[in-house]
Amino acid sequence: MDSVDRTIGHRDDRDRGDRIDGLGDPRRALGAFLRTRRGRVAPEDVGITASRRRRVRGLRREELAQLAGISVDYYVRLEQGRAVQPSAEVLDALARALRLDTAERRHLRTLAGAGGGPAPRLQVSPLLQRALDAMVGLPAYVTNHCLDMVAWNVLGAELMGGLGHPGRRDPNNARFLFLDPASRDVLPEWQERAAEAVGLLRVAAGRYPEDGCLAALIMELSERSEEFRRLWETGEVMMCGAGRKRLRHPAIGEIALECETLHVPEAPGETGLVVHVFSAEEGSREAKALARLAAEATVTCAG
């Protein structure tokens, strides 16, 4: 490779890194996160009178520094990735000034602490698999920090589009959402689920900056999906939580189910595994539909 090729290659690498907000570099990621959050806060919402000629979206750096009670120079160094591990007091002040929610505050602390190190090796224990299998009438599956579906029960596999049959769908939820057009048929609330997936991946990237597989997944999605790039650039973060979700299955149509998420602990911290369990109120149309699907799935497995 001649010098021109090397220069182009290095420039491409920089452009790619900028596009995905310092992936693999928590300090750059911290700066990118602060910039997106700063751009989201309207000056008038925090008592700052903005002139009609104002061209800056959100808060200026000096305005945020003043609100947080820190020097402008120090804040600039934070955004540029030149200040390392700010104190808890500074982080709390920035979180208040930026009006961060619980997930965003946690993500801010993770990035400021240079991440949580390499991702753990994740394996579903035999006990957890037995627990999944025992939930005969409840669809359930387990995801890791990369949003890979790493375990499931029979009903969960069928409800989510045939996880037990290689080739029917990608077992990685993010790839399925952004690279498989069938995901829009399976998930009526596609936009919400897509935003959720990106928010979860951003949290994981901050927590495990040295995880090459996670970085490669985010890079792949960024290169292959315009929708993923758009959502990633918003800087939104998210935590798994309970809620009502709509799904569509060819055998039972569209149904709305309650979803609970359970994080699997492992000393000294979390494994990154999350159990997703779906249920419906007894006697409801959804409950009857799940019972039919369970019967069909059981017959298919037996066959």
C-alpha positions in Angstrom: 0.0 0.0 0.0 1.5 3.4 -1.0 1.4 6.5 1.2 -1.8 7.8 -0.5 -3.6 4.5 0.1 -2.5 4.6 3.8 -3.7 8.1 4.2 -7.1 7.3 2.7 -7.3 4.2 4.9 -6.5 6.1 8.0 -9.1 8.8 7.1 -11.7 6.1 6.5 -11.0 4.6 9.9 -11.4 8.0 11.6 -14.6 8.7 9.7 -16.0 5.3 10.7 -15.0 5.9 14.3 -16.7 9.3 14.3 -19.8 7.9 12.9 -20.2 5.5 15.8 -19.2 7.9 18.5 -15.9 6.6 19.7 -16.7 2.9 19.7 -14.1 1.1 21.8 -12.8 4.4 23.3 -14.9 5.3 26.4 -13.4 8.8 26.6 -14.5 9.7 23.1 -17.8 8.0 23.7 -18.3 10.2 26.9 -17.7 13.3 24.9 -20.1 12.2 22.1 -22.8 11.4 24.7 -22.4 14.7 26.4 -22.7 16.5 23.1 -26.0 14.7 22.2 -27.5 15.3 25.6 -26.4 19.0 25.5 -28.1 19.5 22.2 -31.3 18.0 23.5 -31.8 20.6 26.3 -33.8 23.7 25.3 -32.2 26.9 26.9 -35.6 28.2 28.0 -36.3 24.9 30.0 -33.4 25.7 32.3 -34.0 29.4 32.7 -31.8 30.7 29.9 -33.3 33.4 27.6 -32.3 32.6 24.0 -32.4 35.2 21.3 -34.2 34.6 18.0 -30.9 34.7 16.2 -29.4 31.9 18.2 -28.1 29.2 15.9 -26.9 26.7 18.4 -29.3 23.8 19.1 -29.6 23.1 22.8 -27.1 24.5 25.3 -23.8 26.0 24.6 -20.7 24.5 26.3 -20.3 27.5 28.6 -24.0 27.5 29.5 -23.9 23.8 30.5 -20.6 24.4 32.5 -22.3 27.2 34.4 -25.4 25.2 35.2 -23.2 22.3 36.4 -20.9 24.6 38.4 -17.7 23.6 36.7 -15.2 25.6 34.6 -15.7 25.9 30.9 -12.2 24.7 30.2 -12.8 21.5 32.2 -16.1 20.8 30.5 -14.4 21.3 27.1 -11.7 18.8 28.0 -14.5 16.3 29.0 -16.2 16.6 25.6 -12.8 16.3 23.8 -11.9 13.1 25.8 -8.9 14.8 27.5 -10.2 14.7 31.0 -10.2 11.3 32.7 -12.5 9.9 35.3 -14.4 13.0 36.6 -15.6 12.9 40.2 -19.0 11.6 41.2 -19.9 15.2 42.2 -19.2 16.5 38.7 -21.1 13.6 37.1 -24.1 14.3 39.4 -24.0 18.0 38.5 -23.9 17.3 34.8 -26.7 14.8 35.1 -28.9 17.3 36.8 -28.1 20.1 34.4 -28.8 17.8 31.4 -31.9 16.3 33.0 -30.8 12.7 32.5 -33.1 9.9 33.4 -32.0 6.8 35.3 -30.7 4.9 32.3 -28.7 7.9 31.1 -27.2 8.6 34.5 -26.0 5.0 34.7 -24.5 5.2 31.2 -22.8 8.5 32.0 -21.1 6.9 35.1 -20.1 3.9 33.1 -18.4 6.0 30.4 -16.8 8.2 32.9 -15.3 5.2 34.7 -13.8 3.9 31.4 -16.2 1.1 31.0 -16.5 -2.2 32.8 -13.7 -4.0 31.0 -14.0 -7.0 28.7 -17.4 -8.7 28.4 -17.8 -11.9 30.4 -18.1 -15.2 28.7 -21.8 -16.0 28.8 -23.2 -19.4 29.2 -26.7 -20.4 30.2 -26.6 -22.7 33.2 -28.4 -26.0 33.1 -30.6 -24.7 36.0 -31.6 -21.7 34.0 -32.4 -23.8 30.9 -34.5 -26.1 33.1 -36.4 -23.1 34.5 -37.1 -22.0 30.9 -38.4 -25.4 29.9 -40.6 -25.6 33.0 -42.5 -22.5 31.9 -44.6 -24.5 29.5 -47.4 -21.9 29.0 -45.1 -18.8 29.1 -42.9 -17.8 26.1 -39.4 -17.1 27.4 -36.0 -16.5 26.0 -32.6 -15.2 27.2 -30.4 -12.5 25.5 -26.9 -11.5 26.2 -25.3 -8.0 26.0 -25.0 -8.3 22.2 -28.8 -9.0 21.9 -28.1 -12.6 20.8 -30.9 -15.0 21.8 -28.8 -17.6 23.6 -31.5 -19.8 25.1 -35.3 -20.2 25.0 -38.2 -22.5 25.7 -40.3 -24.1 23.0 -43.1 -21.5 23.1 -40.6 -18.6 23.2 -38.8 -20.0 20.1 -42.1 -20.3 18.2 -43.5 -16.9 19.2 -40.3 -15.1 18.2 -40.3 -16.5 14.7 -38.8 -20.0 14.8 -35.6 -19.7 16.9 -35.4 -23.5 17.1 -35.1 -23.8 13.3 -31.8 -22.5 11.9 -32.3 -20.4 8.8 -35.8 -19.1 9.7 -34.5 -16.0 11.5 -31.2 -14.5 12.7 -30.9 -15.3 16.5 -29.4 -11.8 17.0 -32.3 -9.5 17.7 -30.5 -6.4 16.3 -29.6 -8.1 13.0 -33.1 -9.4 12.7 -34.6 -5.9 13.3 -32.4 -4.0 11.0 -31.4 -6.4 8.3 -34.4 -8.7 7.9 -37.5 -7.2 6.4 -39.6 -9.9 8.0 -39.0 -8.2 11.4 -41.6 -5.5 10.5 -44.2 -8.2 10.0 -43.4 -10.0 13.3 -43.2 -6.7 15.3 -46.0 -4.2 14.8 -44.2 -1.8 17.1 -41.1 -2.0 15.0 -39.9 1.6 15.6 -40.1 1.2 19.3 -38.3 -2.1 19.3 -35.6 -0.8 17.0 -35.0 2.3 19.2 -34.9 0.0 22.2 -32.3 -2.3 20.6 -30.0 0.6 19.7 -30.3 2.0 23.2 -29.4 -1.3 24.7 -26.4 -1.8 22.4 -25.1 1.7 23.3 -25.2 0.9 27.0 -23.4 -2.4 26.3 -20.8 -0.6 24.2 -20.1 1.8 27.1 -19.9 -1.0 29.6 -17.7 -3.4 27.5 -15.5 -1.2 25.4 -13.0 -4.0 24.7 -15.6 -6.5 23.4 -14.6 -7.1 19.8 -17.7 -9.0 18.9 -20.0 -6.3 20.1 -17.9 -3.6 18.3 -18.1 -5.7 15.1 -21.9 -6.0 15.4 -22.4 -2.3 15.8 -20.0 -1.6 13.0 -21.8 -4.0 10.7 -25.2 -2.5 11.5 -23.9 1.0 11.0 -22.6 0.1 7.6 -25.6 -1.9 6.4 -28.6 -0.1 7.9 -29.4 3.6 7.4 -32.1 3.3 10.1 -29.6 2.0 12.6 -27.2 4.9 11.8 -30.0 7.4 12.3 -31.0 5.9 15.7 -27.4 5.6 16.9 -26.7 9.2 16.2 -29.4 10.3 18.6 -27.3 9.0 21.5 -30.3 7.5 23.3 -29.6 4.8 25.9 -32.0 2.3 27.5 -32.4 -0.4 30.1 -34.4 -3.6 29.8 -37.6 -3.3 31.6 -41.2 -4.6 31.9 -43.9 -3.5 29.6 -46.6 -4.4 27.2 -45.5 -5.5 23.7 -47.3 -6.4 20.5 -46.2 -9.3 18.4 -47.7 -11.0 15.2 -47.6 -14.7 14.5 -49.0 -16.3 11.3 -50.9 -19.0 13.4 -52.6 -16.7 16.0 -52.4 -13.2 14.5 -51.5 -10.1 16.4 -51.5 -10.2 20.2 -50.4 -7.9 23.0 -48.5 -9.5 25.9 -47.1 -8.4 29.2 -43.3 -8.8 29.2 -41.1 -9.0 32.3 -37.3 -8.9 32.2 -35.0 -10.6 34.8 -31.3 -9.9 35.0 -29.2 -13.0 35.8 -26.6 -12.1 38.5 -23.2 -13.6 38.9 -20.7 -12.4 41.5 -19.1 -10.0 41.5 -21.6 -8.4 39.1 -24.1 -9.0 36.3 -23.4 -11.5 33.5 -25.2 -9.5 30.9 -27.8 -12.2 30.5 -31.5 -11.1 30.6 -34.5 -13.4 30.8 -37.5 -12.2 28.9 -40.9 -13.8 29.9 -44.2 -13.1 28.2 -47.6 -13.7 29.7 -51.3 -12.9 29.2 -54.2 -12.4 31.7 -56.0 -15.7 32.4 -59.1 -16.1 30.2 -58.1 -13.4 27.8 -58.0 -13.7 24.1 -54.2 -13.5 24.2 -54.1 -16.3 26.8 -56.2 -18.6 24.6 -54.0 -17.7 21.6 -50.9 -18.6 23.5 -52.4 -21.9 24.5 -53.2 -22.7 20.9 -49.6 -21.8 19.8 -48.2 -23.9 22.7 -50.1 -26.9 21.5 -49.0 -26.5 17.9 -45.4 -25.9 18.9 -45.4 -29.1 21.1 -46.8 -31.2 18.3 -44.2 -29.8 15.9 -41.4 -30.6 18.3 -42.7 -34.1 18.9 -42.9 -34.6 15.1 
